[in-house]
């Protein structure tokens, strides 16, 4: 029976946020006045402590400071050999949690008990000295992890081969690209046999081939009985790799369950899958925006009625209304469709599929629609992300999973057999022939 290697109890982390006051800078007289006020408060506090009757002190409220709880009362356990995924929106507290587990920062309250050696890959170049070469940093990282020189030497060739940096092994890492940094850092963390491997979204820096390689290595690490904590926004990777997933939201741990259940809950959070029209002004999926320019989104069925349930093969129109405080030059309207597991099915914008007049002047408001004459999707719930971009370069607004629509089963082939979600994601308008009479293959072939 596997034993507990990580035990987190009532973990909280508080940061103090400083807000800039009305002035663009603080004058010397203001600094001196603040210091004098602090001294006066301390003297008054001491005087009050000597008097039997209570006396009032100035308010301690400081409008330039605010307490922010990045984590609030988080508790969970991890067994040996588990692969745990941690998901949530930006700012949910995922990275703060990993930094505490990695002993990079201390919690404000609560406790963390860890049994075993921990290797962490949280940021590009974590634990690397920029002036040292790749070779020297391998030994430095190994020493930090508690490995002996003999142990590091035994794994050295395997680390270098995995990182694919043989040519630059004796080059100072300050000259490495971000991708080279990540390749070497992950290779060190994964190959020096830590009992617990912690990996943040940093793998997104690498190319697709290297990401696949890293995911495979983490799977191997788990099969060896070691524990993996994995934070990612790539839902298919989380689903394929992890045995259990934790969902973070605003510093709280709100769900711990199997990957399918947690990912489905996460993707549908903030989206009313029963509604055909959504107010985007306070949508939790908004990001990258300088202003909330996207206002409403809605779905129209084949009868041009607001309705987000359609049959397979029917037409669908997805629209959003936008309004900006300024004129947007060369606006691009983007639509991205994802399935219930977060896999991107397709994306389309008016750069790929030009608008009919093809000469949009600067505009500050309007309605953009994606029209799909025949939806080629199998039954299920699908999410639509919306974007407004200027000059194909500057993001004006972006709302992730802004609205959802549901595709319901239909006999699209007329055979009486209805395709379902286990057959894939899309269906094709095709047919199968067997031993056709007038069938000719051009070119030579061998029976």
MARTIVEX-201728 format. One line per 8 residues: number of its first residue (from 1); their letters; for each residue x, y, z of N, C-alpha, C. Coordinates in steps of 0.2 Angstrom, whole numbers, plus 5000, padded with zeros to 4 digits. Example, Ala and Ser with C-alpha at 12.3 -4.5 7.8 and 13.67 -1.06 7.14 Angstrom:
% residues 2
1	AS	5066/4972/5039/5062/4978/5039/5066/4984/5039 | 5064/4989/5035/5068/4995/5036/5064/5000/5039
This chain:
% residues 447
1	XXXXXXXX	5004/4994/5000/5000/5000/5000/5004/5006/5000 | 5003/5011/4996/5007/5017/4995/5006/5021/5001 | 5011/5024/5003/5011/5029/5009/5011/5036/5007 | 5009/5041/5011/5008/5048/5010/5015/5051/5010 | 5017/5054/5004/5023/5058/5004/5022/5065/5004 | 5017/5068/5003/5015/5075/5004/5009/5076/5008 | 5009/5080/5013/5003/5081/5017/5003/5089/5018 | 4998/5092/5015/4997/5099/5016/4990/5100/5020
9	XXXXXXXX	4991/5104/5026/4986/5105/5031/4985/5113/5031 | 4979/5115/5030/4977/5122/5031/4982/5127/5029 | 4984/5126/5023/4989/5130/5020/4987/5137/5018 | 4990/5143/5020/4988/5149/5017/4994/5153/5016 | 4994/5158/5011/4999/5162/5010/4996/5169/5008 | 4999/5174/5012/4997/5181/5012/5002/5185/5009 | 5001/5190/5004/5005/5195/5001/5002/5202/5003 | 5007/5206/5003/5005/5213/5004/5006/5217/4997
17	XXXXXXXX	5000/5220/4995/5000/5223/4988/5001/5231/4990 | 5005/5234/4987/5006/5241/4987/5003/5245/4981 | 4998/5250/4983/4995/5253/4978/4998/5260/4977 | 4999/5263/4971/5002/5269/4970/4997/5274/4972 | 4999/5280/4975/4994/5285/4977/4993/5290/4971 | 4989/5295/4972/4987/5300/4967/4994/5303/4964 | 4999/5304/4967/5005/5307/4964/5009/5302/4961 | 5013/5304/4956/5017/5300/4952/5023/5298/4956
25	XXXXXXXX	5025/5302/4961/5031/5300/4965/5029/5303/4972 | 5033/5301/4977/5033/5303/4984/5038/5308/4985 | 5036/5314/4987/5041/5319/4989/5045/5318/4995 | 5050/5321/4996/5054/5320/5002/5050/5323/5008 | 5047/5328/5008/5043/5330/5013/5037/5325/5015 | 5035/5322/5011/5030/5316/5012/5033/5311/5016 | 5039/5309/5014/5043/5304/5018/5044/5306/5025 | 5046/5312/5026/5048/5314/5032/5042/5315/5037
33	XXXXXXXX	5036/5317/5034/5030/5317/5037/5027/5310/5039 | 5028/5305/5035/5026/5299/5037/5030/5296/5042 | 5037/5297/5042/5041/5295/5047/5039/5298/5054 | 5038/5305/5054/5036/5308/5060/5030/5305/5063 | 5025/5304/5058/5019/5301/5060/5019/5294/5064 | 5024/5290/5061/5025/5284/5064/5028/5284/5071 | 5033/5289/5072/5036/5290/5078/5031/5292/5083 | 5027/5297/5081/5021/5300/5085/5016/5294/5087
41	XXXXXXXX	5015/5290/5083/5010/5284/5084/5013/5280/5090 | 5020/5278/5089/5023/5274/5094/5023/5277/5101 | 5024/5283/5101/5025/5287/5107/5018/5287/5110 | 5013/5288/5106/5006/5288/5109/5004/5282/5111 | 5006/5276/5108/5004/5269/5110/5007/5268/5117 | 5014/5270/5117/5017/5269/5124/5013/5273/5129 | 5011/5279/5128/5008/5283/5133/5001/5280/5135 | 4998/5277/5130/4991/5274/5131/4992/5268/5136
49	XXXXXXXX	4997/5264/5135/4998/5258/5139/5000/5260/5146 | 5002/5266/5148/5003/5268/5155/4997/5271/5158 | 4992/5273/5154/4986/5276/5157/4980/5271/5158 | 4977/5271/5164/4971/5266/5165/4966/5267/5160 | 4964/5273/5158/4958/5274/5154/4960/5273/5147 | 4956/5270/5143/4958/5269/5136/4958/5276/5132 | 4963/5276/5127/4963/5282/5123/4964/5280/5116 | 4961/5284/5111/4961/5282/5104/4967/5283/5101
57	XXXXXXXX	4969/5278/5096/4975/5279/5092/4972/5280/5085 | 4977/5283/5081/4975/5285/5074/4973/5278/5071 | 4969/5278/5066/4967/5272/5062/4973/5269/5059 | 4974/5262/5059/4980/5259/5056/4978/5258/5048 | 4972/5259/5046/4971/5258/5039/4976/5262/5034 | 4979/5259/5030/4983/5262/5025/4981/5261/5018 | 4978/5266/5014/4975/5264/5008/4980/5262/5003 | 4987/5263/5004/4992/5261/4999/4994/5254/5000
65	XXXXXXXX	4991/5250/5005/4993/5243/5006/4986/5239/5006 | 4987/5233/5004/4981/5229/5004/4984/5222/5005 | 4980/5218/5009/4982/5211/5010/4979/5206/5004 | 4983/5202/5001/4980/5198/4996/4982/5191/4998 | 4977/5186/4999/4978/5179/5000/4978/5175/4994 | 4985/5173/4992/4986/5169/4986/4983/5162/4987 | 4984/5160/4994/4981/5153/4996/4977/5154/5002 | 4971/5150/5002/4967/5151/5008/4965/5144/5011
73	XXXXXXXX	4968/5141/5016/4966/5135/5020/4966/5129/5015 | 4971/5128/5012/4972/5122/5007/4974/5116/5010 | 4971/5111/5009/4973/5104/5012/4972/5099/5007 | 4977/5094/5007/4976/5088/5003/4982/5084/5004 | 4982/5077/5002/4987/5073/5003/4989/5070/4996 | 4995/5068/4995/4998/5064/4989/5001/5058/4991 | 4999/5052/4988/5002/5046/4989/5008/5045/4985 | 5013/5041/4987/5019/5039/4983/5016/5036/4976
81	XXXXXXXX	5019/5038/4971/5018/5036/4964/5012/5039/4961 | 5009/5043/4964/5003/5047/4961/5006/5052/4956 | 5002/5053/4951/5003/5059/4946/4998/5064/4947 | 4999/5069/4950/4994/5074/4952/4994/5080/4948 | 4988/5082/4944/4988/5088/4940/4985/5094/4945 | 4987/5100/4943/4984/5105/4947/4982/5110/4941 | 4976/5112/4941/4973/5116/4936/4970/5122/4939 | 4968/5127/4935/4965/5133/4937/4967/5139/4933
89	XXXXXXXX	4963/5144/4933/4964/5150/4929/4970/5154/4932 | 4973/5158/4928/4978/5162/4930/4977/5166/4936 | 4981/5166/4941/4980/5169/4948/4976/5165/4953 | 4975/5159/4951/4971/5154/4955/4975/5152/4961 | 4982/5153/4961/4986/5151/4967/4991/5145/4965 | 4991/5142/4959/4994/5136/4957/5002/5137/4959 | 5005/5142/4956/5012/5143/4956/5014/5144/4963 | 5010/5148/4967/5012/5149/4974/5012/5143/4978
97	XXXXXXXX	5007/5138/4977/5007/5132/4980/5013/5128/4978 | 5015/5128/4972/5021/5124/4970/5028/5127/4974 | 5028/5134/4974/5034/5137/4977/5034/5135/4985 | 5029/5134/4988/5029/5132/4995/5031/5125/4995 | 5028/5121/4991/5030/5113/4991/5037/5113/4989 | 5040/5117/4985/5047/5117/4984/5052/5120/4989 | 5049/5123/4994/5052/5127/4999/5056/5133/4997 | 5053/5136/4992/5056/5142/4989/5053/5148/4993
105	XXXXXXXX	5047/5147/4995/5044/5152/5000/5040/5149/5006 | 5039/5153/5011/5036/5150/5017/5029/5152/5017 | 5025/5147/5020/5018/5149/5020/5016/5154/5026 | 5011/5157/5026/5009/5162/5031/5006/5158/5037 | 5002/5153/5036/4999/5149/5041/4998/5142/5038 | 4998/5137/5042/4997/5130/5040/5004/5126/5039 | 5004/5120/5037/5010/5116/5037/5010/5112/5031 | 5016/5110/5029/5018/5105/5023/5023/5100/5026
113	XXXXXXXX	5021/5094/5025/5025/5088/5027/5027/5084/5021 | 5034/5084/5019/5036/5080/5013/5041/5075/5015 | 5040/5069/5012/5044/5064/5013/5048/5062/5007 | 5054/5064/5006/5058/5062/5000/5061/5068/4997 | 5066/5067/4992/5069/5072/4989/5065/5075/4983 | 5065/5082/4983/5061/5085/4978/5065/5089/4973 | 5063/5088/4967/5066/5092/4961/5061/5096/4958 | 5062/5102/4957/5057/5107/4955/5059/5110/4948
121	XXXXXXXX	5054/5111/4944/5055/5115/4938/5050/5120/4937 | 5051/5126/4940/5045/5131/4941/5046/5136/4936 | 5052/5139/4934/5053/5144/4930/5059/5143/4926 | 5059/5146/4920/5065/5145/4916/5072/5147/4919 | 5076/5142/4920/5083/5143/4923/5083/5143/4930 | 5077/5140/4933/5077/5140/4941/5083/5136/4943 | 5087/5139/4948/5093/5135/4951/5099/5135/4946 | 5099/5138/4941/5105/5139/4936/5108/5145/4938
129	XXXXXXXX	5115/5145/4937/5119/5151/4938/5121/5153/4931 | 5119/5159/4929/5120/5161/4922/5127/5161/4920 | 5132/5162/4924/5139/5163/4922/5142/5156/4921 | 5139/5151/4924/5142/5144/4923/5140/5141/4917 | 5143/5136/4915/5142/5132/4908/5136/5127/4910 | 5133/5124/4904/5128/5119/4905/5131/5113/4909 | 5137/5111/4908/5140/5106/4911/5141/5107/4919 | 5143/5113/4920/5144/5115/4928/5137/5116/4931
137	XXXXXXXX	5132/5118/4927/5126/5119/4931/5122/5112/4932 | 5124/5107/4928/5121/5100/4929/5124/5098/4936 | 5130/5099/4937/5133/5096/4943/5131/5101/4949 | 5130/5107/4948/5127/5112/4953/5120/5110/4955 | 5116/5109/4950/5109/5106/4952/5109/5100/4955 | 5113/5095/4953/5113/5089/4956/5115/5089/4963 | 5120/5094/4965/5122/5095/4972/5117/5098/4976 | 5113/5102/4973/5107/5105/4977/5102/5100/4978
145	XXXXXXXX	5101/5095/4974/5096/5090/4975/5099/5085/4980 | 5105/5085/4982/5108/5081/4987/5112/5075/4984 | 5113/5075/4977/5116/5070/4974/5124/5070/4975 | 5127/5064/4975/5134/5064/4975/5137/5065/4968 | 5144/5067/4968/5147/5068/4961/5147/5062/4957 | 5147/5056/4961/5147/5049/4957/5140/5048/4954 | 5135/5050/4958/5128/5049/4955/5127/5053/4949 | 5129/5059/4950/5128/5064/4944/5132/5062/4938
153	XXXXXXXX	5138/5060/4939/5142/5057/4933/5139/5051/4930 | 5136/5047/4934/5133/5041/4931/5127/5043/4926 | 5123/5048/4928/5118/5050/4924/5119/5056/4919 | 5125/5058/4919/5127/5064/4915/5126/5063/4908 | 5128/5058/4905/5127/5057/4897/5120/5057/4895 | 5116/5053/4900/5109/5053/4898/5105/5059/4899 | 5108/5064/4903/5105/5070/4904/5106/5075/4898 | 5112/5074/4896/5114/5078/4890/5111/5076/4884
161	XXXXXXXX	5110/5070/4883/5107/5067/4877/5100/5069/4877 | 5096/5069/4883/5089/5071/4883/5088/5078/4881 | 5093/5082/4884/5092/5089/4883/5094/5092/4876 | 5098/5087/4872/5100/5089/4865/5104/5096/4865 | 5109/5096/4870/5113/5102/4870/5120/5101/4869 | 5122/5095/4867/5129/5093/4867/5134/5098/4864 | 5132/5102/4859/5136/5107/4855/5137/5113/4860 | 5133/5114/4865/5133/5120/4869/5134/5118/4876
169	XXXXXXXX	5137/5112/4877/5137/5110/4884/5142/5114/4888 | 5147/5117/4885/5153/5121/4889/5152/5128/4887 | 5146/5130/4885/5144/5138/4884/5140/5140/4891 | 5142/5146/4893/5138/5149/4899/5131/5149/4897 | 5126/5147/4902/5119/5146/4901/5116/5153/4900 | 5119/5158/4901/5116/5165/4900/5116/5166/4893 | 5119/5162/4889/5119/5163/4881/5114/5158/4878 | 5110/5154/4883/5105/5149/4880/5099/5153/4878
177	XXXXXXXX	5095/5150/4874/5088/5152/4872/5084/5149/4878 | 5078/5152/4878/5073/5149/4884/5072/5142/4883 | 5071/5140/4876/5070/5133/4875/5076/5128/4877 | 5082/5131/4876/5088/5127/4878/5088/5126/4886 | 5087/5132/4889/5086/5132/4897/5082/5127/4899 | 5076/5127/4896/5070/5122/4899/5073/5115/4897 | 5075/5113/4892/5077/5107/4890/5083/5104/4895 | 5087/5108/4897/5093/5106/4901/5090/5106/4908
185	XXXXXXXX	5086/5111/4910/5083/5111/4917/5078/5105/4918 | 5074/5103/4913/5070/5097/4914/5074/5091/4914 | 5079/5090/4910/5083/5084/4910/5086/5083/4917 | 5089/5088/4920/5092/5087/4926/5087/5085/4931 | 5081/5089/4932/5076/5087/4937/5073/5080/4936 | 5073/5078/4930/5069/5071/4929/5074/5066/4930 | 5081/5067/4928/5085/5061/4928/5089/5060/4934 | 5089/5064/4939/5093/5063/4945/5089/5060/4950
193	XXXXXXXX	5084/5056/4948/5080/5052/4953/5078/5055/4959 | 5074/5061/4959/5071/5063/4965/5065/5059/4966 | 5063/5058/4972/5057/5055/4974/5051/5058/4972 | 5051/5065/4972/5045/5069/4970/5048/5074/4965 | 5044/5074/4959/5046/5079/4953/5040/5084/4953 | 5042/5091/4953/5037/5096/4953/5038/5100/4946 | 5033/5100/4942/5034/5104/4935/5028/5109/4934 | 5030/5115/4933/5025/5120/4932/5024/5121/4924
201	XXXXXXXX	5020/5126/4922/5019/5127/4915/5025/5128/4911 | 5031/5129/4914/5037/5131/4910/5038/5126/4904 | 5035/5120/4904/5036/5116/4898/5033/5119/4892 | 5028/5124/4893/5025/5127/4887/5030/5131/4883 | 5036/5132/4886/5041/5136/4882/5045/5132/4876 | 5045/5125/4878/5048/5121/4873/5044/5119/4867 | 5047/5116/4862/5043/5115/4856/5039/5109/4857 | 5034/5107/4852/5029/5102/4853/5033/5095/4854
209	XXXXXXXX	5038/5094/4850/5042/5088/4850/5045/5087/4857 | 5048/5092/4860/5051/5092/4867/5045/5091/4872 | 5040/5094/4871/5034/5093/4876/5032/5086/4876 | 5031/5083/4871/5029/5076/4870/5035/5072/4874 | 5041/5073/4873/5046/5070/4876/5046/5070/4883 | 5045/5076/4886/5044/5077/4893/5039/5074/4896 | 5033/5074/4893/5027/5070/4895/5028/5063/4896 | 5032/5060/4891/5034/5053/4891/5038/5052/4897
217	XXXXXXXX	5043/5056/4898/5048/5055/4903/5044/5055/4910 | 5039/5060/4911/5036/5060/4917/5032/5054/4918 | 5029/5051/4913/5025/5045/4913/5030/5039/4916 | 5036/5039/4913/5041/5034/4915/5043/5035/4923 | 5044/5041/4925/5045/5043/4932/5040/5040/4936 | 5033/5041/4934/5028/5039/4938/5028/5031/4939 | 5029/5028/4933/5029/5020/4933/5035/5017/4937 | 5040/5021/4939/5045/5019/4943/5043/5020/4950
225	XXXXXXXX	5037/5022/4952/5035/5023/4959/5036/5030/4962 | 5039/5035/4958/5040/5041/4960/5034/5046/4959 | 5034/5051/4963/5028/5055/4963/5029/5062/4958 | 5024/5063/4955/5024/5069/4950/5018/5074/4952 | 5020/5081/4952/5015/5086/4953/5016/5090/4947 | 5010/5091/4943/5011/5094/4936/5006/5099/4936 | 5008/5105/4934/5003/5111/4933/5003/5113/4926 | 4998/5113/4923/4997/5114/4915/4990/5117/4914
233	XXXXXXXX	4990/5121/4908/4984/5123/4905/4982/5119/4899 | 4987/5114/4898/4985/5109/4892/4981/5103/4895 | 4974/5104/4894/4970/5099/4897/4971/5092/4894 | 4972/5091/4888/4973/5084/4886/4980/5081/4889 | 4985/5085/4890/4991/5082/4893/4989/5080/4901 | 4985/5084/4904/4983/5083/4911/4979/5077/4911 | 4975/5076/4906/4970/5070/4906/4974/5064/4905 | 4979/5064/4901/4982/5058/4899/4987/5056/4904
241	XXXXXXXX	4990/5061/4907/4996/5059/4912/4994/5058/4919 | 4989/5062/4921/4987/5062/4929/4982/5057/4931 | 4983/5054/4937/4978/5050/4940/4973/5053/4944 | 4975/5060/4946/4970/5064/4950/4972/5071/4949 | 4967/5075/4949/4968/5082/4947/4965/5087/4953 | 4968/5092/4955/4966/5097/4959/4964/5103/4956 | 4958/5106/4957/4956/5112/4954/4956/5118/4959 | 4960/5123/4957/4961/5129/4961/4957/5135/4959
249	XXXXXXXX	4954/5139/4963/4951/5145/4961/4951/5150/4966 | 4954/5156/4965/4955/5161/4969/4958/5159/4976 | 4963/5155/4975/4967/5153/4981/4964/5147/4985 | 4958/5145/4983/4955/5139/4986/4955/5133/4982 | 4956/5127/4986/4956/5121/4983/4948/5119/4983 | 4945/5119/4977/4938/5118/4976/4936/5111/4974 | 4940/5107/4971/4939/5100/4969/4945/5096/4968 | 4944/5090/4971/4950/5085/4970/4946/5078/4968
257	XXXXXXXX	4948/5076/4961/4944/5070/4959/4948/5068/4953 | 4945/5063/4949/4948/5060/4943/4948/5066/4938 | 4953/5065/4933/4954/5070/4928/4948/5072/4924 | 4943/5067/4922/4938/5069/4918/4933/5073/4922 | 4932/5072/4928/4927/5076/4932/4929/5083/4933 | 4936/5083/4935/4938/5090/4937/4939/5094/4931 | 4942/5091/4925/4942/5095/4919/4936/5098/4916 | 4931/5094/4917/4924/5096/4914/4921/5101/4919
265	XXXXXXXX	4922/5101/4925/4920/5106/4930/4924/5113/4928 | 4930/5112/4927/4934/5118/4926/4932/5122/4919 | 4931/5118/4914/4930/5121/4908/4923/5124/4908 | 4918/5121/4911/4912/5124/4911/4911/5129/4917 | 4915/5130/4921/4915/5135/4926/4914/5142/4923 | 4909/5146/4925/4908/5153/4922/4904/5153/4916 | 4903/5147/4913/4899/5146/4907/4892/5143/4908 | 4887/5146/4907/4880/5143/4908/4879/5139/4901
273	XXXXXXXX	4880/5133/4902/4879/5129/4895/4872/5128/4893 | 4867/5130/4898/4860/5130/4896/4858/5137/4892 | 4862/5142/4893/4860/5148/4890/4863/5149/4883 | 4858/5152/4879/4860/5154/4872/4863/5161/4871 | 4863/5165/4876/4865/5171/4876/4869/5173/4883 | 4875/5176/4882/4879/5177/4888/4882/5184/4888 | 4881/5187/4894/4884/5194/4896/4891/5193/4897 | 4896/5196/4893/4903/5195/4894/4906/5200/4898
281	XXXXXXXX	4903/5205/4901/4906/5211/4904/4910/5208/4911 | 4907/5204/4914/4910/5201/4920/4912/5194/4919 | 4913/5192/4913/4915/5184/4912/4922/5183/4915 | 4922/5177/4919/4929/5175/4922/4934/5173/4917 | 4932/5172/4911/4937/5170/4906/4941/5175/4902 | 4939/5181/4904/4942/5187/4900/4949/5188/4903 | 4954/5188/4898/4961/5189/4899/4964/5193/4893 | 4970/5195/4894/4974/5199/4889/4971/5206/4887
289	XXXXXXXX	4966/5208/4891/4962/5214/4888/4964/5220/4891 | 4965/5225/4887/4966/5232/4890/4959/5235/4892 | 4954/5233/4889/4947/5235/4891/4942/5230/4889 | 4937/5230/4893/4932/5224/4891/4928/5226/4885 | 4931/5225/4879/4927/5227/4873/4922/5222/4871 | 4923/5216/4872/4918/5211/4870/4912/5211/4875 | 4906/5212/4873/4900/5214/4877/4895/5208/4878 | 4893/5205/4873/4888/5199/4873/4890/5194/4868
297	XXXXXXXX	4888/5188/4869/4889/5183/4864/4882/5179/4864 | 4880/5176/4858/4874/5172/4858/4875/5167/4852 | 4871/5162/4852/4871/5157/4847/4864/5157/4844 | 4864/5156/4837/4858/5155/4833/4857/5149/4830 | 4851/5146/4830/4851/5139/4826/4848/5140/4819 | 4846/5135/4816/4845/5135/4809/4839/5140/4807 | 4835/5141/4812/4829/5145/4811/4830/5153/4813 | 4837/5154/4814/4839/5161/4816/4836/5163/4823
305	XXXXXXXX	4835/5158/4827/4833/5159/4834/4838/5158/4839 | 4838/5162/4844/4844/5161/4849/4842/5154/4853 | 4847/5150/4851/4846/5143/4854/4853/5140/4854 | 4855/5137/4859/4862/5134/4859/4862/5126/4858 | 4856/5123/4856/4856/5116/4855/4854/5115/4848 | 4859/5111/4845/4857/5109/4838/4858/5102/4837 | 4856/5099/4831/4857/5092/4829/4863/5092/4825 | 4866/5086/4825/4872/5085/4821/4870/5087/4813
313	XXXXXXXX	4874/5090/4810/4874/5092/4803/4870/5098/4802 | 4867/5101/4807/4863/5107/4806/4867/5114/4806 | 4864/5119/4804/4868/5125/4804/4869/5129/4811 | 4874/5133/4812/4875/5136/4818/4878/5143/4816 | 4876/5148/4820/4879/5155/4819/4880/5157/4827 | 4887/5159/4827/4889/5161/4834/4891/5169/4833 | 4888/5173/4837/4889/5180/4836/4892/5183/4843 | 4896/5189/4842/4897/5193/4848/4897/5200/4846
321	XXXXXXXX	4895/5204/4851/4894/5211/4850/4900/5215/4854 | 4903/5219/4851/4909/5223/4854/4908/5230/4854 | 4911/5234/4858/4911/5241/4859/4917/5243/4862 | 4921/5248/4859/4928/5250/4861/4927/5257/4862 | 4932/5260/4866/4932/5267/4868/4936/5271/4862 | 4938/5267/4858/4942/5270/4852/4941/5266/4846 | 4943/5269/4840/4942/5266/4834/4947/5261/4833 | 4945/5254/4831/4950/5249/4830/4952/5248/4823
329	XXXXXXXX	4959/5249/4822/4961/5248/4815/4962/5241/4813 | 4959/5240/4807/4960/5233/4804/4958/5228/4809 | 4951/5228/4811/4949/5223/4816/4949/5216/4814 | 4951/5211/4818/4951/5204/4816/4947/5201/4822 | 4942/5197/4820/4937/5194/4824/4939/5186/4824 | 4940/5183/4830/4942/5177/4831/4937/5172/4835 | 4937/5166/4832/4932/5161/4835/4936/5155/4836 | 4937/5152/4842/4940/5145/4843/4936/5140/4847
337	XXXXXXXX	4935/5135/4844/4930/5129/4846/4934/5124/4850 | 4932/5122/4856/4935/5117/4860/4930/5112/4862 | 4932/5106/4863/4928/5101/4865/4927/5101/4873 | 4924/5096/4876/4923/5096/4883/4929/5094/4887 | 4935/5092/4883/4941/5090/4887/4946/5096/4885 | 4944/5101/4882/4949/5107/4881/4953/5106/4875 | 4951/5101/4871/4955/5101/4864/4953/5105/4859 | 4957/5109/4856/4955/5114/4851/4953/5110/4845
345	XXXXXXXX	4947/5111/4843/4944/5108/4837/4946/5112/4830 | 4945/5118/4830/4947/5122/4825/4946/5130/4827 | 4950/5134/4823/4949/5141/4824/4948/5145/4818 | 4945/5150/4818/4944/5154/4812/4943/5161/4813 | 4946/5165/4809/4945/5173/4809/4945/5175/4802 | 4944/5182/4802/4943/5185/4795/4950/5186/4792 | 4955/5184/4794/4961/5184/4791/4962/5178/4786 | 4959/5172/4789/4959/5166/4786/4953/5165/4781
353	XXXXXXXX	4947/5168/4784/4941/5168/4780/4939/5175/4779 | 4941/5178/4774/4940/5186/4773/4933/5188/4773 | 4931/5193/4776/4925/5196/4776/4923/5198/4769 | 4917/5198/4767/4915/5199/4760/4918/5206/4757 | 4917/5211/4760/4919/5218/4757/4927/5218/4758 | 4930/5215/4762/4937/5214/4763/4940/5221/4764 | 4937/5226/4766/4940/5233/4767/4937/5236/4773 | 4938/5233/4779/4935/5236/4785/4939/5242/4787
361	XXXXXXXX	4935/5247/4788/4938/5253/4790/4938/5253/4798 | 4942/5258/4801/4942/5258/4808/4935/5259/4811 | 4934/5254/4816/4927/5254/4819/4928/5254/4826 | 4923/5256/4830/4923/5256/4837/4917/5251/4840 | 4913/5249/4836/4907/5244/4838/4905/5240/4833 | 4901/5235/4834/4898/5231/4829/4896/5224/4832 | 4894/5220/4827/4893/5213/4828/4897/5208/4823 | 4900/5203/4826/4904/5199/4822/4901/5192/4822
369	XXXXXXXX	4900/5188/4817/4897/5182/4817/4901/5176/4813 | 4901/5170/4816/4904/5165/4813/4898/5160/4811 | 4898/5159/4804/4892/5155/4801/4895/5148/4799 | 4892/5143/4802/4894/5136/4800/4888/5133/4797 | 4888/5132/4790/4882/5129/4787/4880/5122/4789 | 4885/5118/4790/4884/5111/4793/4889/5109/4798 | 4887/5109/4804/4891/5108/4810/4894/5101/4809 | 4900/5099/4808/4903/5092/4807/4905/5089/4814
377	XXXXXXXX	4902/5091/4820/4904/5088/4826/4899/5083/4829 | 4902/5078/4832/4899/5073/4835/4895/5075/4842 | 4890/5071/4845/4887/5074/4850/4891/5076/4856 | 4890/5081/4860/4893/5084/4865/4893/5091/4866 | 4896/5094/4872/4896/5101/4873/4902/5104/4871 | 4902/5109/4867/4908/5113/4864/4908/5120/4867 | 4914/5123/4868/4915/5129/4870/4918/5134/4865 | 4916/5140/4865/4919/5145/4860/4922/5150/4864
385	XXXXXXXX	4929/5151/4862/4933/5157/4864/4933/5162/4859 | 4932/5169/4861/4931/5174/4856/4937/5179/4857 | 4939/5182/4852/4944/5187/4852/4943/5193/4847 | 4946/5199/4849/4946/5205/4845/4953/5207/4845 | 4956/5207/4839/4963/5209/4838/4963/5215/4833 | 4968/5219/4834/4969/5225/4830/4975/5224/4825 | 4975/5225/4819/4981/5224/4814/4984/5217/4814 | 4980/5212/4816/4983/5205/4817/4989/5205/4821
393	XXXXXXXX	4989/5210/4826/4995/5210/4830/4994/5212/4838 | 4989/5216/4839/4988/5219/4846/4981/5216/4848 | 4981/5213/4854/4975/5210/4857/4971/5216/4860 | 4965/5216/4858/4961/5221/4861/4957/5218/4867 | 4954/5212/4865/4950/5208/4871/4950/5201/4869 | 4950/5197/4874/4950/5190/4873/4946/5187/4879 | 4941/5183/4877/4937/5179/4882/4937/5172/4881 | 4940/5168/4885/4941/5161/4885/4935/5157/4887
401	XXXXXXXX	4933/5153/4882/4926/5149/4884/4921/5153/4885 | 4919/5158/4881/4914/5163/4882/4907/5160/4882 | 4906/5156/4878/4899/5153/4877/4900/5146/4875 | 4894/5142/4876/4894/5135/4875/4888/5133/4870 | 4889/5128/4866/4883/5125/4863/4884/5118/4863 | 4878/5115/4862/4877/5107/4862/4875/5104/4856 | 4879/5099/4854/4877/5095/4848/4873/5089/4850 | 4868/5088/4847/4864/5082/4849/4864/5077/4844
409	XXXXXXXX	4863/5070/4845/4864/5065/4841/4858/5065/4835 | 4860/5063/4829/4856/5063/4823/4858/5057/4819 | 4853/5055/4815/4855/5049/4810/4858/5053/4804 | 4864/5055/4804/4866/5059/4798/4868/5055/4792 | 4869/5048/4793/4870/5044/4787/4864/5041/4784 | 4858/5041/4788/4852/5038/4786/4852/5031/4787 | 4856/5028/4791/4857/5021/4791/4853/5018/4798 | 4851/5022/4802/4848/5020/4808/4853/5020/4814
417	XXXXXXXX	4860/5020/4812/4865/5020/4817/4868/5027/4818 | 4867/5029/4824/4869/5036/4826/4876/5036/4828 | 4881/5040/4825/4888/5041/4828/4887/5044/4835 | 4892/5042/4839/4892/5045/4846/4900/5047/4848 | 4901/5050/4854/4907/5053/4855/4913/5048/4855 | 4912/5042/4856/4917/5037/4856/4920/5036/4849 | 4917/5039/4844/4919/5038/4837/4924/5044/4836 | 4925/5048/4840/4930/5054/4839/4927/5060/4841
425	XXXXXXXX	4929/5066/4837/4926/5072/4838/4922/5075/4832 | 4924/5073/4826/4920/5075/4820/4918/5069/4816 | 4913/5071/4812/4911/5066/4807/4911/5068/4800 | 4912/5064/4795/4913/5066/4788/4907/5064/4784 | 4906/5068/4779/4901/5066/4774/4904/5061/4769 | 4905/5055/4771/4908/5050/4766/4904/5044/4766 | 4906/5039/4761/4903/5033/4761/4908/5028/4759 | 4906/5022/4760/4911/5016/4759/4908/5012/4753
433	XXXXXXXX	4912/5010/4748/4911/5006/4743/4915/4999/4743 | 4911/4994/4741/4915/4987/4742/4914/4984/4735 | 4920/4982/4732/4921/4979/4726/4917/4983/4720 | 4918/4989/4719/4914/4993/4714/4917/4990/4707 | 4912/4991/4702/4913/4988/4696/4918/4992/4692 | 4917/4999/4691/4921/5003/4688/4926/5007/4692 | 4931/5003/4695/4935/5006/4699/4942/5005/4696 | 4945/5011/4695/4952/5011/4692/4957/5014/4696
441	XXXXXXX	4963/5011/4697/4968/5015/4701/4974/5017/4696 | 4975/5023/4696/4980/5026/4692/4987/5024/4694 | 4992/5022/4690/4998/5020/4692/4999/5013/4693 | 5005/5011/4694/5006/5003/4695/5006/5002/4702 | 5003/4995/4703/5003/4993/4710/5004/4985/4710 | 5005/4982/4716/5007/4975/4716/5001/4972/4720 | 4998/4966/4718/4993/4963/4722/4997/4959/4728
